[in-house]
Amino acid sequence: MKNRLFFCLMALLLSAGMNAEVLRLETPNTQLVLDATEGQELRVLYFGDKSATLADIEAAGETGSAALPVFGDIDMIHLPALQVQHADGDLSLNLRVAKVESLTSNSDSGLTSNICVTLTDKLQPVTVRVFYKACHDVDIIETWTEIEHQEKKPIVLKRFDSGYLHLGEGEQVWLTHLHGDWAAEAVVTNEPLTRGVKIIRNTDGARNAHLDAPEVMLSLDGAPEENSGRVLGAALCWSGNFEIRLNVPNNQGVHLYAGIDPQSSEYVLAPKQVFKTPSLAFTYSTEGMGGVSRAFHRWARTCGMLHNGNAVRDVLLNSWEGIYFDITQQRIIDMMDDIAAFGGELFVMDDGWFGGKYPRNNDSSSLGDWVVDTRKLPGGLKALTEAARERHIRFGIWIEPEAVNTVSELYEQHPDWALQVKGRDLKLGRGGTQLVLDMTNPKVQNFVFNLVDNLLTDYPEIAYIKWDANASIQNYGHLTAQRSNSPKDGLTSNLYIDYHLGLLKTLERIRAKYPNVVIQNCASGGGRANYGLMPYFDEFWVSDNNDALQRVFIQWGTSYFFPSNAMAQHIGGSPYQMTNRVVPIKFRCDVAMSGRLGIELQPKHMTDEERLQCTTALTDYKVLRNIIQLGNLYRLVSPYSSLQATTVAEQQVASLMYVTDDRSEAVLFAYSLSNFMKQAPRRIRLAGLDPNRTYTIEEKNIRVQYNHDKGAWDKGEPCSLHGKQFTGAYLMNVGLLIPLSTEYTQDYPSRIFHLK
Ligand code: DGJ
């Protein structure tokens, strides 16, 4: 069977190693080789491509490195991945292999191979299980640990990384990570690793992807390349505070550690309680950063790391940037008319629809009071779901379940449900009144579950929920200490972690009952784009910044780890409110079309040109979306190269493409980022195609033009490449001169081509 060929787990004895137990976990193109000899330290002998045989590894005489460096066993140049303080104050561990289990299992997320190595300490009754998991046909391995003990009193987990990886080579290694801010997410940062320790972390408490994101790539052959070179990629699958450390000691390669940030979070673990770390997912590619991205995208879609990962998403209109809090029944129904007329399939009513005693007219009140504001919506949600049905579109709704405003009936009734430090002034967030609810409290978990459950029970027509989260954990404490699985002392230091465990537990309940509702993960834009939460969500809002030019950059960085059907990309207004940039509708459409397409503006304010271009975009997108949302991504020309330009004589462009698995079809996007007269056109070389196949080029979302005879906007003329045929070899080796001339036409030209 093909499965078996690609995918096997082997336990064998190395010939010379006598009783050494060597385990190999394979993915289609990579392998992880472990030495799990009983009574010895668990060691990683090899991780990389499949060119190394076990005989090679043995002949090289490499002893590898500790799979999990623990304090008490490591030498001074290493950092610990695990450190506990035992009940008697001892800080050391000497973990040795006690048991090895390996199995292949078939679960909801497909066929997986798992290794579990149980480690025990010689002196103290502490057990650590180290797991490795690979799912069928995907080049990603996950690792995590479970820690438990039978000491008489709680122990303290002082450091509890999910995983550790050692790269033997250190001189040429470059780090790529995503750094940013609200409305400026996923800025790609490439830097050579130098000696010392580099730390990437996020301490927001509730959201972890705005500032520094929990994913990194390490390019082993110098400065990163998009489609060549050896690259290791890693993502910590956690939604809370994290810390990724890169230690580069003298002549000892690069050591990568990733886990929950222990700062203010040392975990107090009761006897027999099991602490499971989130998983660290990692891959190795010889096809550059693009290969790492494609592995993560495939893993997200096919291994349950993105809810309904292989589903194609609807085209929608979201009300937020069109009308903000100014919701009325008529405005909402008018917007439904508009999205239906454009050919869209879903309308989402954003913030502002709720509030009883306190109407939600701005961001300073009402979170927690999830009752329809009938002053704005006299027919309630029923009138809206019926209006959607009549227009043959689906209906979605916004909520922010984990938050409360001090100006709300919920806060009046349950002030103790908000995170707060007894006796200290409240630190208030958005709107000057926002607090975060205590997700460790089972009553709050029920409240959040019931909010979703009631909405979906009362209005089964709701097909989509936008789940927002707009506050950090600023008040580090809780009044109700009702955690079921924690000891009763030292609780506060568990808060950052238990918050997310409570959130995950609630999401699990929701998903168990409502597997088919599409749920968007939003956190002031992309603040929660992480693989800790994505298994429960179908997509995420990439950024609150909808300026199409900056979106080219934000979407570029986000695509390093996340697949396009998870990336919500909306056509925004122009001039755009945040940057005041005027961007033509064609470019705005083309940028949004490279992911899950939506619209985020007031259609009433659109010109005839904008309306026709949007209708064209939606019509063409529906033809292309299977390829765009489920195809393999090849990033061709980075928008960042435009920032390094030393001349205006050459066009500055960004370009990417998606290719179907069988390489029979592709969609190519090309955007011009600079506009100067007489620029030399840029040749773009494609990737991922079948060199022996002939592709016909068809231009899509052609720019509309004014028809003077008709006195109206009309469909436009395709460019000179339309209808031409090229071999895959030509397209990849020679490339295309894509007509992106700006002379006398329009700023920000862009093109989309369907290759088939
Ligand atoms: C922040 C989100 O990112 C926006 O899209 C919008 O939903 C607002 N919150 C609503 O308050």
Residues whose N, C-alpha, C, O or C-beta is under 5 A from the ligand:
A	BS01	DGJ	W320 D350 D351 D468 C522 A523 S524 G525 D544
